[in-house]
């Protein structure tokens, strides 16, 4: 089955969109949050946990999986789904972001990126063709084109160069892409320069991708700048394709980006914060290690219906955290992921009922932010 | 409801016993294995996991829980069951073993043990009365008398002294014990000196306990010596009370101890080994980190029906282990605990069918040990 996106409803008072993706592994309701399963595992939870939470799609990192266990191992298992025992949808990134952020880059030129593994120092070359080939072997439902990421701040000339390269690489990746059961998304670069972003988007739209991602935002620029860029560029995206903002973000970032018309999100925040004891609630964040929770018999969030909140007190969760018990990571992660997935259920419902802006006001009100 | 033990069946060709304990939290079929939940958590698994595996009783460590989160916190929660959200039975040890093995002992005399916390160096005194009081506050279903553990090897004179102290402390603890819904067990000390063990046992039997434990075995003495001691002393234990060998052991140790008439076991082996990648199977142990498993599509044990074996390959489990993914600890622990609990289900069935010795031969045969 080939990939398809259906726009179900747009909001009258904002640009929020309610949609549905059909992938080779099922239906994904949008706006959607994709938990990050970097090395083939969403840290500390298992596939049954994810299913129970109502997760429909996870993200896998091509860079990590290519290095370990290696593409050939996963190919032998007929793809990542069977290797990790996950029957929902999977999106894989291109590996580009990790090459730029984790690996020691030896050389970047128009052909591709030569880098050294952060694990054992071995040398590897990622070309746009190779990024697509690896993802075809991983068998993800949605693959991403190799792009050149930019840091913030960045010179306009550098951003312009990276846009040029990103377009060229997207073209080469698309040429190589063969799997009919796998969608291929293009990535819009251009840092905070709106005209560069639009130039990149136009070129990608001309080639025609199954979806369009926005890279190199939320990389240090002020929030206003991020939302300004999004507001300026999103109206130019094709209406009937999903829009994915990579690596974003906090609940607040998400709530805003949805109202500007973004459909897809991924972020390590819920899983990483869980491991640091930072827990999301309807009234804001708390850190479970605080002394005030020593005797607290309440659940993390009285409004939450996750496994952790249904069964355990803040006092017990604090005890697990300060005692460095492994169960702490699991229970905290279940809660934080449930929080994110529930947030998106609420977002989707609010868009369906055409009351997204009201819902948003209420979201901030509960946190004491008006 | 007060504690009761029912001897259901004894084996005709060995001393293996099939029994049943009735605690304030339900029925525990014996022989039984008690997973160790040192700090109020069986490491890396949650109460639902334990329930799913058919676990009926877990062990909590008084020493750890007393120091953190503190007896008063758990008392506020009306006991350990509610604090950790476990509705099955709980046995707590007396804290003695940890005081002797983990803490810096400041002073031991007939009154009790003065020690320093391994966490923050704070000073505490455990007396036999206090060990009982703490366990009454923890609200475990089975409490243990404070005893003096001996290392191996130990001088006879020292062992004799520790037996004397253990008897005296058992008496004082029993005097203090009030909770009718909590069983109190005595602990037989005496190292490898059978006459000292029997002297200790006689004194405890005269006081009358709900069950009788054997301490300070499997502490470095040769296996033959351990089994020799067990064989000599067990026939003198009261028939209608449960017999508990503390901290034992490997599957082989357990299979032998059961045939000598032991009813209860606890050990960190399945949980600790899981975290080191050592997994128990019907054909012996394997270490999942080995290179030979890189592409192995088989489950850990094709005969195993645990969640891990039903869903994941050795290749994936190896990948999780070498990638230091938190899920590795959980999936390995689920398998190893399931292995132990399933071993006990088989043991109980074999005793019921009066074919324990046949079953035991088959157990060794599957591992290539005849």
Interface residues (C-beta under 8 A of the other chain):
Chain A: X39 X40 X41 X43 X44 X45 X46 X47 X48 X68 X69 X73 X76 X77 X83 X84 X85 X294 X295 X297 X307 X311 X312 X313 X315 X316 X318 X319 X320 X322 X323 X325 X326 X327 X329 X330 X331
Chain B: X39 X40 X41 X43 X44 X45 X46 X47 X48 X68 X69 X73 X76 X77 X83 X84 X85 X294 X295 X297 X307 X311 X312 X313 X315 X316 X318 X319 X320 X322 X323 X325 X326 X327 X329 X330 X331
